[in-house]
């Protein structure tokens, strides 16, 4: 009921929005939703969580019932980019390659409002030919101009 897939295509916009179930109302209890993003070759995914309002609690996400997990790949078995809980605004996340997977788990007795987000498929700049030939993620090695997978900042 709440599993979504977003695909990059020449015939579709390269950006869009996604939401937790029932946003901006309270999300249901005991749900697990997935959001799968698949870009084309030499593209990556840019995610902006405009608003996050999950169950309130301490700052740690370790023992939280309501979480958003972001994975750098096609499933929850891929490396974790970020785990989100509590509340936040304007949180930006990038994939290193053409796939990104987001899992939203809500198991608390007091659900929050949820989240709203934007996504964009964007071209990966070709600056390092050795990385390109090796088959590894093809991102620039310069962190001054392009954020890496663990960096977050405000959407411009």
Secondary structure, DSSP 4 states (H G I P E B T S, - for coil): --EEEEE--TTS-SEEEEE-TTTTSPPPSSEEEEEEEE--TTEEEEEEEEEEE-----S--TT-SEEEEEESSSSTTSPEEEEE-SEEEEEEEE-SSSEEEEEEEE--SS---EEEEEEEEEEPP---HHHHHHTS----S-TTTS--TT------
